[in-house]
Amino acid sequence: MRRSRKAVTALLAAAAILATTACNGGDSGRSSGRGDAGAADTEAQQAAVTTTLDPNKEFETEADYNEMANIEEVSANNEEGAGKNYVAGQKAGELNALCYYEFTNVAPESDILKLYAERFGGTVNVTMCGSLEYMEKLGTYIAAGDSPDLVRYEWEMIPGGIIQNRFMALDDWLDQSSPVWSDMDSIIESFAYKGQHYYFPQTMSANYGLIYTTAAIEAMGAQDPMDLYFSGEWTWTEFESLLKQWMAVSSDNIGIAMGESSALHFAATAGVAAIEFSHDEIRNNMKTPQVTKTMNFIEGLAKEGYVYPEWRDPGTGFTDGKLLYYIMPIEWGLNSAMETGFKNKLEGEVRAVPLPRDPDNSTYNILGNTYGYLIPAGAKNVQGAVSWILAGRIYQTDPDVVQARRDLLLYDGAYYYPKCTNCKHQFDSEFGEEGELCPECNEPRRPKFKVTYDERQMQVLDDMVDPSKFDFLFDFHRGFGTDLTTTIKQVFDDPMKGTDSYTHLLEENYNVIETTLDNYRALIAEG
């Protein structure tokens, strides 16, 4: 659907308020924004800073947030969603945040920062640290009485950080019963500890999914996974059938390329997460029939030679035409593959669907992916930190912002580099008419990649955050320390790579896993 010049002008206006859904989450399931993988994971780091296109990012603009924050009056509307401790009319002031990247330069935070300044009278100072030392640094600051005011939620923080009193309960600061939080109520409850609520996610986003090309499907003369999804037939059975057809075409073909935590995400499709946490209970589901059944299924695929055991970048993985499936953070993997297809003029389209459902289940189960912030214990500007959380929620749910995001992603018209490649003439925007020429030198404008979804692809991503269509699970194993994370990774990843069996690895490591969890169960009992 090509858009007119009038429609392009509307998109330009919308782009100024465009928000991106970052990949973080919960395995919870982060990759990217942004929970089941750690901050140090390659794909998690990539997804954490992946942003939907901001059409203004290549045009020189400077924002003076201190000037924006110099407001005379704080909006009364700020109190929507706030709790009894929130002081009406008080400016947010300077907020000190700790993060492993400069989030104020990345959407959606860069857009939220403007709202935070203009409406709440707040500014943000970010202290940077390496991703590998992020949690350690936070603990050091808290112990020294020098806590930051804000940290972005990472899978490693809950439940261990809450159990160890590293974060503030926000029940007196935010009102979970408010309409502002209504569609996040069950998600907020999923992270509760002993009746208190520490994490109010700003938004949900699609998590791990399956990425493929229509060229491969058409080469087999097979049914498209997206068609199977919309007809309600996208199950393990159809997933495996396509694999067998693809591998029969050529001995050089590759069935599945996996990323970190792919097996863990697939394991949840039968209905339970490996390690679950609820209020004051830690459940180890690794021996349950659901997890065992799923791991036996994907272990069987590995034994058949269907799984590529090494890392294969989703940005280049489809270029040789040998790969059928990627199991990856869905938006990051999809967008990366789309860009490569555009640059290399590859045949067909890149598409993404959810991981297939267990044929014995009527609904899809997915490890939920959330994005938001936590307030460390000892934070000095709690009012400011709560204001940031409110600003983010207000921004993410703003109908104009939501519609702007959709309009831009659905826009399939002409899109160009902002400068003429010949004379360097600066255009007003990256949008334009088909076949547009430079007014200075008459050189054709150079096309530029833009993430573009059609209506069906957008519907898939919408479905993956719709609780009426998907059952959301959260896997909390990363919140119990790096040793457990390493162990769980091996137990799930190695069977999918075909290097060991799930039964053997589980038997070998189960007591170690339980010992770690028992230490936290003891802390819960003591608290």
Salt bridges, closest charged atoms under 4 A:
ASP27 OD1 - HIS265 NE2 2.79
ASP36 OD2 - HIS265 NE2 3.14
ASP36 OD1 - HIS477 NE2 3.80
ASP36 OD1 - ARG478 NE 3.71
ASP41 OD2 - ARG478 NH2 3.20
GLU58 OE2 - LYS448 NZ 1.79
GLU109 OE1 - ARG34 NH2 2.98
GLU118 OE2 - LYS114 NZ 3.14
GLU154 OE1 - ARG30 NH1 1.83
GLU154 OE2 - ARG152 NH2 2.65
GLU156 OE2 - ARG30 NH2 3.80
ASP171 OD2 - HIS197 ND1 2.64
ASP172 OD1 - LYS84 NZ 3.80
ASP183 OD1 - ARG393 NH2 2.19
GLU189 OE1 - HIS197 NE2 3.00
GLU189 OE2 - HIS279 NE2 3.34
ASP224 OD2 - ARG351 NH1 2.58
ASP227 OD1 - ARG456 NH2 2.82
GLU240 OE2 - LYS244 NZ 3.93
GLU276 OE1 - ARG283 NH2 3.00
GLU281 OE1 - ARG283 NH1 3.34
GLU299 OE2 - LYS303 NZ 3.41
ASP320 OD2 - ARG312 NH2 2.87
GLU339 OE2 - LYS343 NZ 3.09
GLU349 OE1 - ARG351 NE 3.43
ASP358 OD2 - LYS293 NZ 2.95
ASP360 OD2 - LYS293 NZ 2.50
GLU430 OE2 - LYS448 NZ 2.72
GLU433 OE2 - ARG5 NE 3.37
GLU434 OE1 - ARG2 NH1 3.71
GLU436 OE1 - ARG5 NH2 3.46
GLU436 OE2 - ARG445 NH1 3.36
GLU440 OE2 - HIS425 ND1 4.00
ASP462 OD2 - ARG406 NH1 2.87
ASP463 OD1 - LYS469 NZ 2.81
ASP475 OD1 - HIS477 ND1 2.83
ASP493 OD2 - LYS489 NZ 2.95
ASP500 OD1 - HIS504 ND1 3.07
GLU508 OE2 - HIS504 NE2 3.69
GLU514 OE1 - ARG521 NH1 3.05
ASP518 OD1 - ARG521 NH1 2.71
